[in-house]
């Protein structure tokens, strides 16, 4: 782990006002981007005490879902081009979505085009199932992910 | 080949539950391919265990005969039987490879191979069973010699791949080793003689001249497993939850073979298919393992009419 923050001065945005959602007449079956966004917007950044939404790492527009096929695509924007936490953010997103959605949903995670110096390499790692599985068995990484997901509840 | 003429179906024979996490790999015991011997296969899982399944002669269905647990401390990623069927090697994310022997119905861990710096991802025996190969995220391929008394000695640590090595496989008859890596290459390893050093004699990449054919446009997500049957049917299992079967086309071009889709089984499992393995005997059976924790046994049947 590197000492000192990678990005010591991130730009922090105010949280978007949450729109109260009316009851969906189709019941709980419908999955739309906002529903997914609600699950992930408050995930804490691994390095800073702010949410991914506050740091503009995620927005509602970063999510697309094909409910029929059961596929979710999330695109996120790391705060800086050489962000070494990109893979950790990816892991956090995966763990969270796995908790919230039925197991048959397939999730693809990418960095926004042009937002990272090693875009291709990072995208490959983010979506390599074997690498993700091994990473989540690493107790240190798992602890970091848990802190990002659950720190609000502590 | 009559396969192309017939109306074929991949019929689900059995759905085996037991593993409590995803099934990564399946391996049929080669010694159980004969018609009068109950067919046996091993499966390994993210639940850190290996299960041994045996066909019951009376019910003609598979039961779990043994659970190999409390040895690996992390995901078991790959398993392989020795050619004699007497030993089972299991490769794990815990950086070790365990060797198991069937001692009167109970499987005992008779040896643990250590050395890899991190996750071991694949293990393969050579044709004679005298050598074992392992590979992993530490970018190396290890060759182990099988010594008397279930001792294993590392005779070579092969460097060359620049990233994670995901799979190793020996040539079916010659002592030539293939490895494939996250660095997008396949390397061919060879030693001049028994005492000689092993070295990489060829690196296959996207534009290598030995490349014969690419089958694309069938699966729309990662293909995790491919296996060739005795009759030349290629089975593939992928993250689109499907299994596809391919055979060589009759009217291939003069300058190389071409393949066509024989049949597809969509929604073969509820989640990604990680492993497909043909039964090594005469019956056209296929085993598949999935992220959904299930193992399915399929039979390739000709439909009547």
Interface residues (C-beta under 8 A of the other chain):
Chain A: X103 X104 X106 X124 X128 X129 X130 X131 X133 X134 X137
Chain B: X22 X46 X74 X75 X77 X93 X118 X119 X121 X137 X164 X166 X182 X221 X222 X239 X241 X270 X271 X272 X291 X292
